[in-house]
């Protein structure tokens, strides 16, 4: 069995995927590696650019150690993102409340004579 860690750039929060494969085909003259596996009992092939492959190994322990390390880094970064998202959400809430308050205050004085608003005439 071979173990693969592949760069995954489809989403900012998903940077890699890892999976086992029973067989691969590669050559020095080709920029891709072909991974062969079975899905629903049928043989499947997946071409992956060599530049997208972080690790291809038959050392399961090293593979697991590396994936674990990447997941730990990912978890740490996710905590930072979650904290930043919470702070952003709080800032957006404060912004919304402040703007609604300002708009409500203005709406109260809109009909006064010193505010040039055409709506008074409609």
VEXSEDREN-260813 format. One record per residue: residue number from 1; x, y, z of N, C-alpha, C in turn. Coordinates in Angstrom, 1 decimal. Example, Ala and Ser with C-alpha at 12.3 -4.5 7.8 and 13.67 -1.06 7.14 Angstrom:
  num     n_x     n_y     n_z    ca_x    ca_y    ca_z     c_x     c_y     c_z
    1    13.2    -5.7     7.8    12.3    -4.5     7.8    13.2    -3.3     7.8
    2    12.8    -2.2     7.1    13.7    -1.1     7.1    12.9     0.0     7.9
//
This chain:
  num     n_x     n_y     n_z    ca_x    ca_y    ca_z     c_x     c_y     c_z
    1     0.9    -1.2     0.0     0.0     0.0     0.0     0.9     1.2     0.0
    2     0.4     2.3    -0.7     1.1     3.5    -0.8     0.3     4.6    -0.1
    3     0.9     5.6     0.3     0.2     6.7     1.1     0.5     8.0     0.4
    4    -0.5     8.8     0.2    -0.3    10.1    -0.5    -0.9    11.2     0.3
    5    -0.1    12.3     0.3    -0.6    13.6     0.8    -0.5    14.5    -0.4
    6    -1.7    15.1    -0.7    -1.8    16.0    -1.9    -2.2    17.4    -1.5
    7    -1.6    18.3    -2.1    -2.0    19.7    -2.0    -3.4    19.9    -2.5
    8    -4.2    20.6    -1.8    -5.6    20.8    -2.1    -5.9    22.3    -2.1
    9    -6.1    22.9    -3.2    -6.2    24.4    -3.2    -7.7    24.8    -3.6
   10    -8.6    23.9    -3.4   -10.0    24.2    -3.8   -10.7    25.2    -2.8
   11   -10.2    25.3    -1.6   -10.8    26.1    -0.6    -9.7    26.6     0.3
   12    -9.8    27.9     0.8    -8.7    28.4     1.6    -8.5    27.6     2.9
   13    -9.6    26.9     3.4    -9.5    26.2     4.6    -9.2    24.7     4.4
   14    -9.1    24.3     3.2    -8.7    22.9     2.9    -7.4    22.9     2.1
   15    -6.3    22.6     2.7    -5.0    22.8     2.1    -4.4    21.5     1.6
   16    -4.9    20.4     2.2    -4.3    19.1     1.8    -5.4    18.0     2.0
   17    -5.2    16.9     1.3    -5.9    15.7     1.5    -4.9    14.5     1.6
   18    -5.3    13.5     2.3    -4.4    12.3     2.4    -5.3    11.0     2.1
   19    -4.6    10.1     1.5    -5.3     8.8     1.2    -4.3     7.7     0.8
   20    -4.8     6.5     1.1    -4.0     5.3     0.7    -4.3     4.9    -0.8
   21    -3.4     4.4    -1.5    -3.7     3.8    -2.8    -2.9     2.5    -3.0
   22    -3.5     1.5    -3.6    -2.7     0.3    -3.8    -1.7     0.3    -4.9
   23    -1.8     1.2    -5.8    -0.9     1.2    -6.9    -0.8     2.6    -7.5
   24     0.4     2.9    -8.0     0.6     4.2    -8.8     1.5     3.9   -10.0
   25     1.4     4.8   -10.9     2.3     4.7   -12.1     2.9     6.1   -12.3
   26     4.2     6.1   -12.4     4.9     7.4   -12.6     6.2     7.1   -13.5
   27     6.6     8.2   -14.1     7.8     8.2   -14.9     8.5     9.5   -14.8
   28     9.8     9.5   -15.1    10.6    10.8   -15.0    10.2    11.7   -16.1
   29     9.6    11.1   -17.2     9.3    12.0   -18.4     7.9    12.6   -18.3
   30     7.2    12.3   -17.3     5.8    12.8   -17.2     5.7    13.7   -15.9
   31     4.9    14.7   -16.0     4.7    15.6   -14.9     3.5    15.2   -14.0
   32     2.9    14.0   -14.3     1.8    13.5   -13.4     2.1    12.1   -12.9
   33     1.4    11.8   -11.8     1.5    10.5   -11.3     0.0     9.9   -11.4
   34    -0.1     8.7   -11.8    -1.4     8.1   -12.0    -1.6     7.2   -10.8
   35    -2.7     7.4   -10.0    -3.0     6.6    -8.9    -4.2     5.7    -9.3
   36    -4.0     4.4    -9.0    -5.0     3.4    -9.4    -5.6     2.9    -8.1
   37    -6.9     2.8    -8.1    -7.6     2.3    -6.9    -9.0     1.8    -7.4
   38    -9.7     1.1    -6.5   -11.0     0.6    -6.9   -12.1     1.4    -6.2
   39   -13.1     1.7    -6.9   -14.3     2.3    -6.4   -15.5     1.6    -6.8
   40   -16.3     1.1    -5.9   -17.4     0.3    -6.2   -17.1    -0.9    -7.0
   41   -15.9    -1.5    -6.7   -15.4    -2.7    -7.4   -14.8    -2.5    -8.8
   42   -14.9    -1.2    -9.2   -14.4    -0.9   -10.6   -13.0    -0.2   -10.4
   43   -12.1    -0.5   -11.3   -10.8     0.2   -11.3   -11.0     1.6   -11.7
   44   -10.3     2.5   -11.0   -10.3     4.0   -11.3    -8.9     4.5   -11.3
   45    -8.7     5.5   -12.1    -7.4     6.1   -12.2    -7.6     7.6   -12.0
   46    -6.6     8.2   -11.3    -6.6     9.6   -11.0    -5.3    10.2   -11.3
   47    -5.2    11.2   -12.2    -4.0    11.8   -12.5    -3.8    13.0   -11.6
   48    -2.5    13.1   -11.0    -2.2    14.2   -10.1    -0.9    14.7   -10.5
   49    -0.8    16.0   -10.6     0.5    16.7   -11.0     1.5    16.4    -9.9
   50     2.7    16.1   -10.3     3.8    15.8    -9.3     4.0    17.0    -8.4
   51     3.8    18.2    -8.9     4.0    19.4    -8.1     2.9    19.6    -7.0
   52     1.8    18.9    -7.1     0.7    18.9    -6.1     0.9    17.8    -5.1
   53     1.8    16.9    -5.3     2.0    15.8    -4.3     3.0    16.3    -3.3
   54     2.5    16.3    -2.0     3.4    16.6    -0.9     4.3    15.4    -0.5
   55     3.6    14.3    -0.5     4.3    13.1    -0.1     3.7    11.8    -0.7
   56     4.5    11.0    -1.2     4.1     9.7    -1.8     5.1     8.7    -1.1
   57     4.6     7.8    -0.3     5.5     6.9     0.5     4.8     5.5     0.7
   58     5.6     4.6     1.0     5.1     3.3     1.4     5.3     3.1     3.0
   59     5.8     4.1     3.6     6.1     4.1     5.1     4.8     4.7     5.8
   60     4.0     3.8     6.2     2.7     4.1     6.9     2.9     5.0     8.1
   61     3.9     4.6     8.9     4.2     5.4    10.2     4.6     6.8     9.9
   62     5.4     7.0     8.9     5.9     8.4     8.5     4.7     9.1     8.0
   63     3.9     8.5     7.1     2.7     9.1     6.6     1.7     9.6     7.7
   64     1.5     8.7     8.6     0.6     9.0     9.7     1.1    10.2    10.6
   65     2.4    10.1    10.8     3.1    11.2    11.6     3.0    12.5    10.9
   66     3.2    12.5     9.6     3.1    13.8     8.8     1.7    14.3     8.7
   67     0.8    13.4     8.5    -0.7    13.9     8.4    -1.1    14.4     9.8
   68    -0.7    13.8    10.9    -1.0    14.3    12.2    -0.4    15.7    12.4
   69     0.8    15.9    12.0     1.5    17.2    12.2     0.7    18.2    11.4
   70     0.4    17.9    10.1    -0.4    18.9     9.3    -1.8    19.2     9.9
   71    -2.4    18.2    10.5    -3.7    18.4    11.1    -3.6    19.2    12.4
   72    -2.5    19.1    13.1    -2.3    19.9    14.3    -2.1    21.3    13.9
   73    -1.3    21.6    12.9    -1.1    22.9    12.4    -2.4    23.5    11.9
   74    -3.1    22.7    11.2    -4.4    23.2    10.6    -5.4    23.5    11.8
   75    -5.4    22.7    12.8    -6.3    23.0    14.0    -5.9    24.3    14.7
   76    -4.6    24.5    14.8    -4.1    25.8    15.4    -4.5    26.9    14.6
   77    -4.3    26.8    13.3    -4.7    27.9    12.4    -6.2    28.1    12.4
   78    -7.0    27.0    12.5    -8.4    27.1    12.5    -8.9    27.9    13.7
   79    -8.3    27.6    14.8    -8.6    28.4    16.1    -8.4    29.9    15.9
   80    -7.3    30.2    15.2    -7.0    31.7    15.0    -8.1    32.2    14.0
   81    -8.5    31.5    13.0    -9.5    31.9    12.1   -10.9    32.1    12.8
   82   -11.2    31.1    13.7   -12.4    31.2    14.4   -12.5    32.4    15.3
   83   -11.4    32.7    16.0   -11.3    33.8    16.9   -11.4    35.1    16.1
   84   -10.8    35.2    14.9   -10.9    36.4    14.1   -12.3    36.5    13.5
   85   -12.9    35.4    13.2   -14.3    35.4    12.7   -15.2    35.9    13.7
   86   -15.0    35.5    15.0   -15.9    35.9    16.1   -15.7    37.5    16.3
   87   -14.4    37.9    16.2   -14.2    39.3    16.4   -14.8    40.1    15.2
   88   -14.7    39.6    14.0   -15.3    40.2    12.8   -16.8    40.3    13.0
   89   -17.4    39.2    13.4   -18.9    39.2    13.6   -19.3    40.2    14.6
   90   -18.5    40.4    15.7   -18.8    41.4    16.7   -18.7    42.8    16.1
   91   -17.6    43.0    15.3   -17.4    44.3    14.7   -18.6    44.6    13.7
   92   -19.0    43.6    13.0   -20.2    43.8    12.1   -21.4    44.1    12.9
   93   -21.6    43.4    14.0   -22.8    43.7    14.8   -22.8    45.1    15.3
   94   -21.6    45.5    15.8   -21.5    46.9    16.4   -21.7    47.9    15.3
   95   -21.1    47.7    14.1   -21.3    48.5    12.9   -22.8    48.7    12.6
   96   -23.5    47.5    12.5   -24.9    47.5    12.1   -25.7    48.3    13.2
   97   -25.5    48.0    14.4   -26.2    48.7    15.5   -26.0    50.2    15.5
   98   -24.7    50.6    15.3   -24.3    52.0    15.2   -25.0    52.7    14.0
   99   -24.9    52.1    12.9   -25.5    52.7    11.7   -27.0    52.8    11.8
  100   -27.7    51.7    12.3   -29.1    51.8    12.5   -29.5    52.9    13.5
  101   -28.8    53.0    14.5   -29.0    54.1    15.5   -28.9    55.5    14.8
  102   -27.8    55.6    14.1   -27.6    56.9    13.4   -28.7    57.2    12.4
  103   -29.1    56.2    11.6   -30.2    56.4    10.6   -31.5    56.7    11.3
  104   -31.8    56.0    12.5   -33.0    56.2    13.2   -33.0    57.6    13.8
  105   -31.9    58.1    14.3   -31.8    59.5    14.8   -32.0    60.5    13.7
  106   -31.4    60.2    12.5   -31.6    61.1    11.4   -33.1    61.1    10.9
  107   -33.7    59.9    10.9   -35.1    59.8    10.5   -36.0    60.7    11.4
  108   -35.7    60.8    12.6   -36.5    61.6    13.6   -36.4    63.1    13.2
  109   -35.2    63.6    12.7   -35.1    65.0    12.4   -35.3    65.3    10.9
  110   -35.5    64.3    10.1   -35.7    64.5     8.7   -36.8    65.5     8.3
  111   -37.8    65.5     9.0   -39.0    66.3     8.7   -38.8    67.8     9.2
  112   -37.7    68.1     9.9   -37.5    69.4    10.4   -37.2    70.4     9.2
  113   -37.4    71.6     9.5   -37.2    72.6     8.4   -35.8    72.8     7.9
  114   -34.8    72.5     8.7   -33.4    72.7     8.3   -32.8    71.5     7.5
  115   -33.6    70.4     7.3   -33.2    69.3     6.5   -33.8    69.3     5.1
  116   -33.0    69.6     4.1   -33.6    69.6     2.7   -33.9    68.2     2.2
  117   -35.1    67.8     2.5   -35.5    66.4     2.0   -36.8    66.6     1.2
  118   -36.8    66.1     0.0   -38.0    66.2    -0.9   -39.1    65.3    -0.4
  119   -38.8    64.3     0.4   -39.9    63.4     0.9   -40.9    64.2     1.7
  120   -40.6    65.3     2.3   -41.5    66.1     3.1   -42.7    66.6     2.2
  121   -42.3    66.8     1.0   -43.3    67.4     0.0   -44.2    66.3    -0.7
  122   -43.8    65.1    -0.5   -44.5    64.0    -1.2   -45.6    63.4    -0.4
//
